[in-house]
C-alpha cells in the first residue's frame, strides 16, 4: 500500500541566535505526532517541515515553534468577499482557505464580509486565495485598503439595486397571480398555461442567483442554504410544470405564484440583510473618513499643499481653524482647542500650545497651529486604531463555537426532517400529495441557519466599533467573553488611579510663631519653597521636578546652588548664598545629627496619613520647614471604583508605596483591599494568587512597567494617553487615560455578550419553533399549517431581526460613560 503523501511547510522564524536554537526548534517540531522530518536553517532563519496533513495543520507547527520560545514571522491579509449569504458560506470559505499550504488561520466575518487570513507568503499568495474563493463561486473584491471606500460602496449599491429590481419583478407578478387564484378570477385562456406563460420569465430572472449559487455549491460538494432554497422553490415550480401538462401530477398542483413569491421573499431577506450589514461597520468607515487627504507643509517659509501620503517625518505643518490635523506631531507654534472626541471619546476640546502633542484626524477648533510631525502614514495613532478595530472585528469569541457547531449539522438535519415529514404525511398518515409537497416546500424554505451565522459577528462588529467611538479599543473578540466573567479588578496606583506625576500640595514653615522656635530666625513658606527649588532644579527626581514646577507657578526667581550632592535614598545637600541647605527624609537629618523635634514629627505624620510624601527642608543645621508632595488622584477614579463595586466586582489597589500612604489613597477612593510595597515584577505574582482562588481577574495599568501583570491577567486593560495606543499591552486599551473607562469597557463587554446570547437564542428559537410548525405538527390538533409563502416571509425576517438587534448597540452608552457626561455638562 502506497504511503500517504506528506505536505511540506516553510516557517519563517525570528529570535534564533546559535545552532542550539535550531536544535531546540527541531526537537519541538519532531515531538509532534504527524511530523516526518523537521530541518531548521539558521542562516535563512527558516524551518522546513514534512508532515501528515491529516494529523496536524500549519497552525500547530507554528505553535510548536512559539512554545520553544521563538517568534514565527507571519503575514496577515484582510480579503473582501462578495456573495456570502449564510453561515454555510462562511464555513465553506474558511475550509477552502484552511486547506491551502501556508495558511495557518482563516476567519471569515459574515457581517463585515471579510476574511482575515494569517499566512506564509513563501508558500501561498493572494492570487491563490483569490482563485480558491472564486472557484467556490464567491466574489473576491480585493484586499482591504486596495480600493477606495467610494468604489466599495458603489459595488454594494449595485448589488442592492440588482436585488431591488428582482424583488419588484417577483412581487409585481406573484401578487396579482395569487389574487387571481384566491378570488377565482378567470384567465384569458386555460389557467395553468396562463400561469406558466406569465411567471416563467420573471421566475428565471428572480431565482437565477439562487440556483446558480446552489449549482456552484454542489460543484464544490458543499450543502448550503442556496441548495435548500433551490430545492424548495424548485420543487414548487417543477410540481407546477408536471401538473400543467398532467405528467404524474394533476392541475391542482399549481405553485407558480408560490415559487415566484418564495424567490422574491428570499431576495427580499437578503436585500434587507445586506442593507443592515452595511451599517454594522459604519464605525470603521467613520474612522477611515477622519483621515485628511491633504496637508499644508511649510518649507523655506512658504506654504505648500501636498497629498497626505507625501508628508514626511519632521515636516512643519500648518493647520487652520476648522481643519483636520493630518498627522501626529508636537505643537511648534500657536495655540488652539482641538476636538479629540473622535479618537478618545472625550467630548471636551483639549487646549494645545507649544510642546503639546496632537493626533492626526482630530479637529482644530479656533486657532492656527504649526506642528512638527512625529508619526505619519500607517504609524499614526488613527491608522493603528483602524487596524486594531478591523482585526478585532474579524475575531471570534468562544461563544460562536456553539453556532459554528450547530451550523455543521443544520442542513443535513433539515433535509432529513423535510423528507421524513413528507413520507410520514403522505405514506403513513394518508394525506394528499398536495399537502405532503406543501409541507416539504415549507420546511425547506423556513429553515434558516443564516441567523445563527450572523448572531455573533454582527454583534462583535457593532460592539467593537461602538467601543472605538467611545475611546475603548477592544483588541479581540475573546476578551469580550472573558470580561463578562470578571470577579476581581486590580488597579495599579501610579499613573492609573493617580495622575502619575507628583504635585506640591503643602508647604509648612516653622517661623517662630508656634510652639517651636529655631534660633529665632523665622522663615516664610515662600522662603522654604525658594531654597528647596533652588537646590532641586539640579535633580531629575520626580519629587524634585514637582518642587521646581511649583516654584515656576509662583514666578519665583531662583538662586544659584553650588556643591550639589545626592545622598542615595535620603536626600540632597547644596550651598545657596553661603547657607548649607538640606532636603530629604528623616534619615538624612539623623545622619547630620539634627534632632527631628516632636512638633516636626507630628507634622510629618499628619501629612503622611493623608497619603502625601513629606520631605524636610533644613538650613545651617536647623529644620526650617516641610514640603509635602502627592500624586493627585484622577478626577474619575472615585466614580470608577464606585461603579465597579456597584457591579458586584471586588476592587483591589496594588502599589509599591508604603502601607500608610497606600491605605490613605485607598480610603479616599473607596477601595478596601490594598496590596502595598509590591515591586513591579511581583505584580504578576499577585494576579496569579487571586486567580488561584478561582476568580477571573482584570488588571488595569498604564501599559509600561505593568506589562507582566497585564499579560498574566485574564483581561489586561491598558490605560493609554490618546497618543500612545499601547498596542502590545493588554487586551483592551483605554485612549482617554481615565479609570472610569475601565468600568465602561467591562459594561460594554457585558452588553455585547448579552446581545450575542440574545441573538443566538432567537436564532435557535426561530428554527426550533417554526420548523415543527412547517412540518405540520400543529395540524392534527389545531388545523394550523404553514403555507410556503408565509415560510418565505418568516425566513426573510429572521436574519433581519438578528442584525437589527445587533445594530441597537450603536446607540449604547455604558452607565460609567453617562456619569462622566453628566459631570462634564454640570462643569460646563
Secondary structure, 3 states (H helix, E strand, C coil): CCCCCCEEEEEEEECCCCHHHHHHHHHHHHCCCCEEEEEEECCCCEEEEEECCCCCCHHHHHHHHHHCCCEECCEEEEEEEECCCCHHHHHHHHHHHHCCCCEEEEEEECCCCEEEEEECCCCCCHHHHHHHHHHCCCEEEEECCCCCHHHHHHHHHHHHHHHHHHHHHHHHHHHHHHHHHHCCCCCCCCHHHHHHHHHHHHHHHHHHHHHHHHHHHHHCCCCCHHHHHHHHHHHHHHHHHHHHCCCCCCCCCCCHHHHHHHHHHHHHHHHHHHHHHHHHCHHHHHHHHCCCCEEEEEECCEEEEEEHHHCCCCCEEEECCCCECCCEEEEEEECEEEECHHHHCCCCCEEECCCCEECCCCEECCCCEEEEEEECHHHCHHHHHHHHHHHHHCCCCCCHHHHHHHHHHHHHHHHHHHHHHHHHHHHHCCCCHHHHHHHHHHHHHHCCCHHHHHHHHHHHHHHHHHHHHCCEEECCHHHHHHHHCEEEEEEEHHHHHECCCCEEEEEEECCCCCCCCCCCCCCCHHHHHHHHHHHHCCCCCHHHHHHHHHHHHCCCCCCCEEEEEEECCCEEEEEECCEEEEEECHHHHHHCCCCCCHHHHHHHHHHHHCCCEEEEEEECCEEEEEEEEECCECCCHHHHHHHHHHCCCEEEEECCCCHHHHHHHHHHHCCCEEECCCCHHHHHHHHHHHHCCCCEEEEEECCCCCHHHHHHCCEEEEECCCCCCCCCCCCEEECCCCCHHHHHHHHHHHHHHHHHHHHHHHHHHHHHHHHHHHCCCCHHHHCCCCCHHHHHHHHHHHHHHHHHHHHHHHHCCCHHHHHHHHHHHHHC
